[in-house]
Amino acid sequence: MNHVAIMKKTWGLLPKILSGAKRIESRWYQTKHLPWGKIKAGDTVYFKNSGEPVTVSAEVKEVLTFANLTPPKIYQILTKYYRLDGIDSSQFNYFFELFKNKKYCLLIFLKDPKIIPPFEINKTGFGAMSAWITVNNIDTIRTALPGGSKAVMRRSVKPL
């Protein structure tokens, strides 16, 4: 499977992924959302900042899932993994407050992050606010950069 993780640019996470300071991508939810149940070791995650092209990829090394979370369980997860998630100790309380009422957590361990030639994606059918997209093949949603070569986009794709 291929995945596109859409990141909050102001958090500056793509450089942390590339440098190895962020070796886990975490996703925290109230209800189960993609990539819950759809991501596994060996998959590829493509990363992009919101409003920008895809520029980074990494392979999934391992996935941990946590359900029925409570604030104490979230505190334990963050305490164990916050550094691998690229969170500085000065940011710990901010992220605990942000996540403390979530019910589900995915920890996606990354390996071999790299810069890739940039490309846009077509989010049609996935929802304009989607923060994660899962497809069998990235070429089904890959499009050319504006002013670039012909798009590789295929016919409409239904979300998985």
SEKE-215708 format. One line per 4 residues: number of its first residue (from 1); for each residue x, y, z of N, C-alpha, C, O. Coordinates in Angstrom, 1 decimal. Layout:
N
NUM) X/Y/Z/X/Y/Z/X/Y/Z/X/Y/Z ~ ... .
//
This chain:
160
1) 0.8/-1.2/0.0/0.0/0.0/0.0/0.9/1.2/0.0/2.0/1.2/0.5 ~ 0.3/2.3/-0.5/1.0/3.6/-0.5/0.1/4.6/0.3/-1.2/4.5/0.2 ~ 0.7/5.4/1.0/0.0/6.4/1.9/0.5/7.8/1.6/1.7/7.9/1.4 ~ -0.3/8.8/1.7/0.1/10.2/1.7/-0.3/10.8/3.1/-1.5/10.8/3.4 .
5) 0.7/11.2/3.8/0.5/11.9/5.1/0.6/13.4/4.8/1.6/13.9/4.4 ~ -0.4/14.1/5.2/-0.5/15.6/5.0/-0.2/16.2/6.3/-0.9/16.0/7.3 ~ 0.9/17.0/6.3/1.5/17.5/7.6/1.1/19.0/7.8/0.9/19.7/6.8 ~ 1.1/19.4/9.0/0.9/20.8/9.4/2.3/21.5/9.2/3.2/21.2/10.0 .
9) 2.4/22.4/8.2/3.7/23.0/7.9/4.3/23.7/9.1/5.5/23.6/9.3 ~ 3.5/24.4/9.9/4.0/25.2/11.0/4.7/24.3/12.0/5.5/24.9/12.8 ~ 4.5/23.0/12.0/5.2/22.1/13.0/6.6/21.7/12.5/7.4/21.2/13.3 ~ 6.9/22.0/11.2/8.2/21.7/10.7/8.7/20.3/10.8/9.8/20.0/11.2 .
13) 7.8/19.4/10.5/8.1/17.9/10.7/8.9/17.3/9.5/9.6/16.3/9.8 ~ 8.8/17.8/8.3/9.5/17.1/7.2/11.0/17.1/7.4/11.6/16.1/7.2 ~ 11.6/18.3/7.8/13.0/18.2/8.1/13.4/17.3/9.2/14.5/16.7/9.2 ~ 12.5/17.2/10.2/12.8/16.2/11.3/12.8/14.8/10.8/13.6/14.0/11.3 .
17) 11.9/14.5/9.9/11.8/13.1/9.3/13.1/12.8/8.6/13.7/11.8/8.7 ~ 13.5/13.8/7.8/14.7/13.6/6.9/16.0/13.5/7.8/16.9/12.7/7.4 ~ 16.0/14.2/8.9/17.3/14.2/9.7/17.3/13.0/10.6/18.3/12.7/11.2 ~ 16.2/12.3/10.8/16.1/11.2/11.7/15.7/11.6/13.1/15.6/10.8/14.0 .
21) 15.4/12.9/13.3/15.0/13.4/14.6/13.5/12.9/14.9/13.1/12.8/16.0 ~ 12.8/12.6/13.8/11.4/12.1/13.9/11.4/10.8/13.2/11.5/10.7/12.0 ~ 11.4/9.7/14.0/11.4/8.4/13.4/10.0/7.7/13.5/9.9/6.5/13.1 ~ 9.1/8.4/14.1/7.7/7.8/14.2/6.8/8.9/13.7/6.9/10.1/14.0 .
25) 5.8/8.5/12.9/4.7/9.4/12.6/3.5/8.9/13.4/3.1/7.8/13.3 ~ 3.0/9.8/14.3/1.9/9.4/15.1/0.6/10.0/14.6/0.6/11.2/14.1 ~ -0.5/9.3/14.8/-1.8/9.8/14.4/-2.7/9.5/15.6/-2.8/8.4/16.0 ~ -3.4/10.5/16.1/-4.3/10.4/17.2/-5.7/10.8/16.8/-5.9/11.8/16.2 .
29) -6.7/9.9/17.2/-8.0/10.1/16.7/-9.1/9.9/17.8/-8.8/9.2/18.8 ~ -10.2/10.5/17.6/-11.4/10.2/18.5/-12.1/8.9/18.0/-12.6/8.1/18.8 ~ -12.1/8.7/16.7/-12.7/7.5/16.1/-11.6/7.0/15.1/-10.7/7.7/14.7 ~ -11.8/5.8/14.7/-10.8/5.2/13.8/-10.9/5.8/12.4/-11.9/5.9/11.8 .
33) -9.7/6.3/11.9/-9.6/6.9/10.6/-8.4/6.3/9.9/-7.5/5.6/10.6 ~ -8.3/6.5/8.6/-7.1/6.0/7.9/-5.9/6.6/8.5/-5.9/7.8/8.9 ~ -4.8/5.9/8.6/-4.6/4.6/8.0/-4.9/3.4/8.9/-4.4/2.2/8.7 ~ -5.7/3.6/10.0/-6.1/2.5/10.9/-6.5/1.3/10.1/-7.4/1.3/9.3 .
37) -5.9/0.1/10.4/-6.2/-1.1/9.8/-5.8/-1.3/8.3/-6.0/-2.3/7.7 ~ -5.1/-0.3/7.8/-4.7/-0.3/6.4/-3.2/-0.1/6.2/-2.7/-0.2/5.0 ~ -2.4/0.0/7.2/-1.0/0.3/7.1/-0.2/-0.8/7.8/-0.6/-1.3/8.9 ~ 0.9/-1.2/7.2/1.7/-2.3/7.7/3.1/-2.1/7.3/3.5/-1.3/6.4 .
41) 4.0/-2.9/7.9/5.4/-2.9/7.6/5.6/-3.1/6.1/4.9/-4.0/5.6 ~ 6.5/-2.4/5.5/6.8/-2.5/4.1/6.0/-1.6/3.2/6.4/-1.3/2.1 ~ 5.0/-0.9/3.7/4.2/0.1/3.0/5.1/1.3/2.8/6.1/1.5/3.5 ~ 4.8/2.2/1.9/5.5/3.4/1.7/4.6/4.6/2.1/3.4/4.6/1.7 .
45) 5.1/5.5/2.8/4.4/6.7/3.2/5.1/7.9/2.5/6.3/8.1/2.6 ~ 4.3/8.7/1.8/4.7/9.9/1.1/4.2/11.0/2.0/3.1/11.1/2.4 ~ 5.1/12.0/2.2/4.8/13.1/3.1/4.7/14.4/2.3/5.5/14.7/1.3 ~ 3.8/15.3/2.7/3.7/16.6/2.1/3.2/17.6/3.2/2.4/17.2/4.0 .
49) 3.6/18.8/3.1/3.0/19.8/3.9/1.7/20.2/3.3/1.6/20.2/2.0 ~ 0.8/20.6/4.1/-0.5/21.1/3.5/-0.3/22.2/2.5/0.5/23.2/2.8 ~ -0.9/22.1/1.4/-0.8/23.2/0.3/0.5/23.1/-0.5/0.7/24.0/-1.3 ~ 1.3/22.1/-0.3/2.5/21.9/-1.0/2.6/20.6/-1.7/1.8/19.7/-1.4 .
53) 3.5/20.3/-2.6/3.7/19.0/-3.2/4.3/18.0/-2.3/4.8/18.3/-1.2 ~ 4.1/16.7/-2.6/4.8/15.6/-1.9/6.3/15.8/-2.2/6.7/16.0/-3.3 ~ 7.1/15.7/-1.2/8.6/15.8/-1.3/9.4/14.8/-0.6/10.6/14.7/-0.8 ~ 8.8/14.0/0.3/9.5/13.0/1.1/8.8/11.7/1.1/7.6/11.6/1.0 .
57) 9.6/10.6/1.1/9.0/9.3/1.3/9.8/8.5/2.3/10.9/8.8/2.6 ~ 9.1/7.5/2.9/9.8/6.6/3.9/9.1/5.3/3.9/7.9/5.2/3.5 ~ 9.8/4.3/4.2/9.2/2.9/4.3/8.7/2.8/5.8/9.3/3.3/6.7 ~ 7.6/2.0/5.9/7.1/1.7/7.2/7.8/0.5/7.8/7.9/-0.6/7.2 .
61) 8.4/0.7/8.9/9.2/-0.4/9.6/8.3/-1.2/10.5/8.4/-2.4/10.5 ~ 7.4/-0.5/11.2/6.5/-1.2/12.2/5.4/-0.3/12.5/5.5/0.9/12.3 ~ 4.2/-0.9/12.9/3.1/-0.1/13.3/2.6/-0.6/14.6/2.3/-1.8/14.8 ~ 2.4/0.3/15.6/1.7/0.0/16.8/0.4/0.7/16.9/0.3/1.9/16.5 .
65) -0.6/0.0/17.4/-2.0/0.6/17.5/-2.4/0.5/19.0/-2.1/-0.4/19.7 ~ -3.1/1.6/19.4/-3.6/1.7/20.8/-5.0/2.1/20.7/-5.4/3.1/20.0 ~ -5.9/1.4/21.4/-7.3/1.8/21.4/-7.8/1.9/22.9/-7.1/1.6/23.8 ~ -9.0/2.5/23.0/-9.6/2.7/24.3/-8.7/3.5/25.2/-8.5/3.2/26.4 .
69) -8.1/4.6/24.7/-7.2/5.4/25.4/-7.8/6.2/26.5/-9.0/6.6/26.4 ~ -7.1/6.5/27.5/-7.4/7.4/28.6/-6.3/8.3/28.8/-5.2/8.1/28.3 ~ -6.5/9.5/29.5/-5.3/10.4/29.7/-4.1/9.7/30.3/-3.0/10.0/29.8 ~ -4.3/8.8/31.3/-3.0/8.2/31.8/-2.3/7.3/30.8/-1.1/7.3/30.7 .
73) -3.1/6.6/30.0/-2.5/5.8/28.9/-1.8/6.6/27.9/-0.7/6.3/27.4 ~ -2.4/7.7/27.5/-1.8/8.7/26.6/-0.5/9.2/27.1/0.5/9.4/26.4 ~ -0.5/9.6/28.4/0.7/10.1/29.1/1.8/9.0/29.0/3.0/9.4/28.7 ~ 1.5/7.8/29.2/2.5/6.7/29.1/3.0/6.5/27.7/4.3/6.4/27.5 .
77) 2.2/6.6/26.7/2.6/6.4/25.3/3.5/7.6/25.0/4.6/7.4/24.4 ~ 3.1/8.8/25.3/3.9/10.0/25.0/5.3/9.9/25.7/6.3/10.2/25.1 ~ 5.2/9.5/27.0/6.5/9.5/27.7/7.5/8.5/27.1/8.7/8.8/27.1 ~ 7.0/7.4/26.6/7.8/6.4/26.0/8.3/6.8/24.6/9.5/6.5/24.3 .
81) 7.5/7.5/23.8/7.8/7.6/22.4/7.9/9.1/21.9/8.3/9.3/20.7 ~ 7.8/10.1/22.8/7.7/11.5/22.3/9.0/11.9/21.6/8.9/12.6/20.5 ~ 10.2/11.4/22.0/11.4/11.8/21.4/11.5/11.2/20.0/11.9/11.9/19.0 ~ 11.1/9.9/19.8/11.1/9.3/18.5/10.1/10.0/17.6/10.2/9.9/16.3 .
85) 9.1/10.6/18.1/8.0/11.3/17.3/8.5/12.7/17.0/7.7/13.5/16.4 ~ 9.7/13.1/17.4/10.2/14.4/17.0/9.7/15.5/17.9/9.8/16.7/17.6 ~ 9.2/15.2/19.1/8.7/16.1/20.0/9.8/16.5/21.0/10.4/15.6/21.7 ~ 10.1/17.8/21.1/11.1/18.3/22.1/10.4/18.2/23.5/9.2/18.3/23.6 .
89) 11.3/18.0/24.5/10.7/17.9/25.9/10.0/19.2/26.3/9.0/19.1/27.1 ~ 10.3/20.3/25.7/9.6/21.6/26.0/8.2/21.6/25.4/7.4/22.4/25.8 ~ 8.0/20.7/24.4/6.7/20.6/23.8/5.8/19.5/24.3/4.6/19.4/24.0 ~ 6.3/18.7/25.3/5.6/17.5/25.8/4.2/17.9/26.3/3.2/17.3/25.9 .
93) 4.1/18.9/27.2/2.8/19.3/27.8/1.8/19.8/26.7/0.6/19.5/26.8 ~ 2.3/20.5/25.7/1.4/21.0/24.6/0.8/19.8/23.9/-0.4/19.8/23.7 ~ 1.6/18.8/23.5/1.1/17.6/22.8/0.2/16.8/23.7/-0.7/16.2/23.2 ~ 0.6/16.6/25.0/-0.3/15.9/25.9/-1.7/16.5/25.9/-2.7/15.8/25.9 .
97) -1.7/17.8/26.1/-3.0/18.5/26.1/-3.8/18.3/24.8/-5.0/18.2/24.8 ~ -3.1/18.4/23.7/-3.7/18.2/22.4/-4.3/16.8/22.2/-5.3/16.6/21.6 ~ -3.6/15.8/22.7/-4.0/14.4/22.5/-4.8/13.7/23.7/-5.3/12.6/23.5 ~ -4.8/14.3/24.9/-5.2/13.7/26.1/-6.7/13.1/26.0/-7.0/12.2/26.8 .
101) -7.5/13.6/25.2/-8.9/13.0/25.1/-9.1/12.2/23.9/-10.3/11.8/23.6 ~ -8.1/11.8/23.1/-8.2/10.9/22.0/-8.4/9.5/22.5/-8.0/9.1/23.6 ~ -9.0/8.7/21.6/-9.3/7.3/22.0/-8.5/6.3/21.2/-8.4/5.1/21.6 ~ -7.8/6.7/20.1/-7.0/5.8/19.3/-5.7/6.5/18.9/-5.6/7.7/18.7 .
105) -4.7/5.7/18.8/-3.4/6.2/18.4/-2.7/5.1/17.5/-2.7/3.9/17.8 ~ -2.1/5.6/16.5/-1.2/4.8/15.6/0.2/5.4/15.7/0.4/6.6/15.6 ~ 1.2/4.5/16.0/2.6/4.9/15.9/3.2/4.2/14.7/3.3/2.9/14.7 ~ 3.6/4.9/13.7/4.1/4.4/12.5/5.6/4.7/12.5/6.1/5.8/12.3 .
109) 6.4/3.6/12.7/7.8/3.7/12.7/8.3/3.7/11.3/7.9/2.9/10.4 ~ 9.2/4.7/11.0/9.7/5.0/9.6/11.1/4.6/9.5/11.9/4.6/10.4 ~ 11.5/4.1/8.3/12.9/3.9/7.9/13.2/4.4/6.5/12.3/4.5/5.7 ~ 14.4/4.7/6.3/14.9/5.1/5.0/14.2/6.4/4.5/13.8/6.3/3.3 .
113) 14.0/7.4/5.3/13.4/8.6/4.7/14.3/9.3/3.7/15.5/9.2/3.8 ~ 13.6/9.8/2.6/14.4/10.5/1.6/13.6/11.5/0.9/12.4/11.5/0.8 ~ 14.4/12.5/0.3/13.8/13.5/-0.5/13.5/12.9/-1.9/14.3/12.1/-2.4 ~ 12.3/13.1/-2.4/12.0/12.6/-3.7/11.6/13.7/-4.7/11.3/14.8/-4.2 .
117) 11.6/13.5/-6.0/11.2/14.6/-6.9/9.7/15.0/-6.5/8.9/14.1/-6.4 ~ 9.5/16.3/-6.4/8.2/16.7/-6.0/7.1/16.4/-7.0/7.3/16.4/-8.2 ~ 5.9/16.1/-6.4/4.7/15.9/-7.3/3.5/16.2/-6.5/3.4/16.2/-5.3 ~ 2.4/16.6/-7.2/1.1/16.9/-6.6/0.3/15.7/-6.6/0.6/14.7/-7.2 .
121) -0.8/15.7/-5.8/-1.7/14.6/-5.8/-3.1/15.2/-6.1/-3.4/16.4/-5.8 ~ -4.0/14.3/-6.6/-5.4/14.7/-6.8/-6.2/14.1/-5.7/-6.3/12.9/-5.6 ~ -6.7/14.9/-4.8/-7.5/14.4/-3.6/-9.0/14.2/-3.9/-9.7/14.0/-3.0 ~ -9.4/14.3/-5.2/-10.8/14.2/-5.5/-11.3/12.8/-5.0/-10.7/11.8/-5.2 .
125) -12.4/12.9/-4.3/-13.0/11.6/-3.7/-12.5/11.3/-2.3/-13.0/10.4/-1.7 ~ -11.5/12.0/-1.8/-10.9/11.7/-0.5/-11.3/12.7/0.5/-11.1/12.5/1.7 ~ -11.9/13.8/0.1/-12.3/14.9/1.0/-11.2/16.0/1.1/-10.0/15.6/1.2 ~ -11.6/17.2/0.9/-10.6/18.3/0.9/-9.8/18.4/2.2/-8.7/18.9/2.1 .
129) -10.3/18.0/3.3/-9.6/18.1/4.6/-8.9/16.8/5.0/-8.4/16.7/6.1 ~ -8.8/15.8/4.1/-8.2/14.6/4.4/-6.7/14.9/4.8/-6.0/15.6/4.2 ~ -6.3/14.3/6.0/-4.9/14.4/6.4/-4.1/13.1/6.1/-2.9/13.1/6.4 ~ -4.8/12.1/5.6/-4.2/10.8/5.3/-4.9/10.2/4.2/-6.2/10.1/4.2 .
133) -4.2/9.8/3.2/-4.8/9.1/2.0/-4.1/7.8/1.8/-2.9/7.7/1.9 ~ -4.9/6.7/1.6/-4.3/5.4/1.4/-4.8/4.9/0.0/-6.0/4.9/-0.3 ~ -3.9/4.4/-0.8/-4.2/3.9/-2.2/-3.3/2.7/-2.4/-2.2/2.5/-1.8 ~ -3.7/1.8/-3.3/-2.9/0.7/-3.7/-1.6/1.1/-4.4/-0.6/0.5/-4.2 .
137) -1.7/2.2/-5.2/-0.6/2.6/-6.0/-0.6/4.1/-6.1/-1.6/4.7/-6.5 ~ 0.5/4.8/-5.7/0.6/6.2/-5.7/0.3/6.9/-7.0/-0.2/8.0/-7.1 ~ 0.6/6.1/-8.1/0.4/6.7/-9.5/-1.1/7.0/-9.8/-1.4/7.7/-10.7 ~ -2.0/6.4/-9.0/-3.4/6.6/-9.3/-3.8/8.0/-8.8/-4.9/8.5/-9.3 .
141) -3.0/8.7/-8.0/-3.4/10.0/-7.5/-2.3/11.0/-7.8/-2.5/12.2/-7.6 ~ -1.2/10.6/-8.4/0.0/11.5/-8.7/-0.4/12.3/-9.9/-0.9/11.8/-10.9 ~ -0.1/13.6/-9.8/-0.3/14.5/-10.9/1.0/15.3/-11.1/1.9/15.3/-10.2 ~ 1.2/15.9/-12.2/2.4/16.7/-12.5/2.3/18.0/-11.7/1.3/18.5/-11.3 .
145) 3.5/18.6/-11.5/3.5/19.9/-10.9/3.0/20.9/-11.9/3.2/20.7/-13.1 ~ 2.4/22.0/-11.5/2.0/23.1/-12.4/3.1/23.5/-13.3/4.3/23.7/-12.9 ~ 2.9/23.5/-14.6/3.9/23.9/-15.6/4.9/22.7/-15.9/5.8/22.9/-16.7 ~ 4.6/21.6/-15.3/5.5/20.4/-15.5/5.0/19.5/-16.6/4.2/19.9/-17.4 .
149) 5.5/18.3/-16.6/5.2/17.4/-17.6/3.8/16.8/-17.5/3.1/17.2/-16.5 ~ 3.4/16.1/-18.4/2.0/15.5/-18.4/1.7/14.7/-17.2/2.6/14.0/-16.7 ~ 0.5/14.9/-16.6/0.2/14.2/-15.4/0.1/12.7/-15.6/-0.2/12.2/-16.7 ~ 0.4/12.0/-14.5/0.3/10.5/-14.6/-1.1/10.0/-14.1/-1.3/8.8/-14.0 .
153) -1.9/11.0/-13.7/-3.2/10.7/-13.2/-4.0/9.8/-14.0/-4.1/9.9/-15.2 ~ -4.6/8.8/-13.3/-5.5/7.8/-14.0/-6.9/8.2/-13.7/-7.2/9.2/-13.1 ~ -7.8/7.3/-14.2/-9.2/7.6/-14.0/-9.6/7.7/-12.5/-8.7/7.4/-11.7 ~ -10.8/8.1/-12.2/-11.2/8.3/-10.8/-10.9/7.1/-10.0/-11.0/5.9/-10.4 .
157) -10.5/7.4/-8.8/-10.1/6.4/-7.8/-11.0/6.5/-6.6/-11.3/7.6/-6.1 ~ -11.5/5.4/-6.1/-12.3/5.4/-4.9/-11.4/5.2/-3.7/-10.5/4.4/-3.8 ~ -11.7/5.9/-2.6/-10.9/5.8/-1.4/-11.0/4.3/-0.9/-12.0/3.6/-1.1 ~ -9.9/3.8/-0.3/-9.9/2.5/0.3/-10.6/2.5/1.6/-10.7/1.4/2.2 .
//
